[in-house]
């Protein structure tokens, strides 16, 4: 039986889409696909963008939410959490910034410390709340390169289920210019040291080496060493080392560099902390059991997702190569820019090669039911090498997730006790629900955090699997008498002997007595109130599962209406868009602004039909507001969602799609055939790119080009820009030409 009670999802989907429920039940949403003998179960629900999960030895479960709140459940059977700590005033929660890292001291709760890593809502030298989760007060908004924040690593002392005392800041650093590639993850190694990761804080749509923003390079880096090059900062002597794009090994008491770090003798305190660098966005990492090996997922840009392996954190610091490399090859966008930190890496030590990569255009496992294109490796966890309830083939396996593809894979060792093998990968959870963190619990079961609001686990049943109950019910609200049509026909059981032989029991008012044994009964509610209808589905061996749905006779859902922007509104980067809306309720009439909440989302697409979602900003308790249209690569579009909630908790959501205005930019070369770079794309000229009007696009031309034994040297761009420069996309189609001049052999 499941530990948590689930809400019927078919009707909630209808509410989300703003569609009126039909008189007959909708089929529930499709469940995740797992290997035979396994079952996905929802453990916790109702969370607000959970990002990280830690399970204490005493059974308590700590969950970090992106907005800066940490909640604790007494056990996995506890449906109601306690707020352990609320750091929302300090946490900068827009786009991909927020509270992302969480760890418990190794012998917690005897050692009563909880560690957090989050984006701090203020630029360097300022105090939070500074931006108040709103970057529209500066030029370009959140993605204009001017909404600068920092990162914090802190420890919080637990007293029972709540924090006592004040936040103890261990590190305040990580200058972040752009709203993604923020701070990352926290874990303890077997050596008792605290490990932390963070991204580069740079632009995700342009080749960024510090030239962006107004003024440019606000994190104070030397010329050509800012932006993504902050991931190489430990190689630069031009300024004090920053911690972006690196792995840190720390003393958990003080936050200082841990004893044994290779650079412990450096005069620079941050250089002492760094045990690996050259990472773009190591959002999640894990520690191989029994070792201090760090296995990090590095979210790629245009082509590759990486899994990096740091075998000896106390050895010579590894350099995984970003931004000079992506995957195992040079990153053409930065190679063409001729940046000194990259050029010396190419001619010097090079990169520490990734342990495993997968291409954005291909499947990880042939025939899998996972998306491609919008990729982000988003969770890693090792299965124990011994013990645990999963089959022996999983011993020592590395589970890794991709939230954009909606899948979790198992990279299993080829031989017992060996390393995970890239030739032995299984699609473990297909159609997973936005996995952003993985962990293996004390019982040897894989848990994952769903950014949409749930925590789930994957259970293994070596013999009889219990069924999975699924309720469909319609209508769930309306005037009395209210006749509701129920159906449990979507319930399933993976055991062949149970298929077609499940039995059903319904308790329509949750009073402890069963009212029907039909598969699809009806029931009429004659009194006003809120009733819990319960379905129990039982297999032939007596294993059962239950699901509930709330029925509210005498109450109907409100209706939300977006007044502006009107349907069909389009935008270019930097436009100020005003939104207004209202809601009415059959029982309450016009709802106040306090009943309204808004969410702005970016649909980031690899193709026009393959998109994943980034929540950019939220507003609560307002009927109107405004936002600046963001700078973003194309294809992408905005969604503005308005949710109305009545006094009984019924909701209705409407969504307005807002498409960008685009323009075609053509890039040519004289002579033709030169490989030019535009943003993350490198192609042979001539080619055409569709971009959003007003967007920032970096363009680069190589210093030289050879064709048919003739060498050519770069001379100029037609717009007068430097060999590498920024183009702000115009409103009319434009051609940009890179001109090369022949080079006499004696002068080449």
PyMOL commands that set and color helices and strands:
alter all, ss='L'
color gray80, all
select helices_A, chain A and resi 9-17+141-143+227-235+269-273+332-335+340-347+392-394+496-498+593-595+745-747
alter helices_A, ss='H'
color red, helices_A
select strands_A, chain A and resi 33-34+38-44+50-55+61-65+69-73+82-86+99-104+113-120+149-159+162-176+183-188+194-198+247-250+274-277+284-287+294-298+304-310+318-319+325-326+329-330+356-359+377-382+398-402+407-413+420-430+435-440+446-450+454-460+472-474+477-478+482-487+503-507+522-525+531-538+544-553+559-564+570-571+576-585+589-590+596-607+610-620+624-628+636-645+651-660+662-670+675-678+681-684+687-692+696-701+704-707+710-717+724-728+734-742
alter strands_A, ss='S'
color yellow, strands_A
deselect
rebuild
show_as cartoon
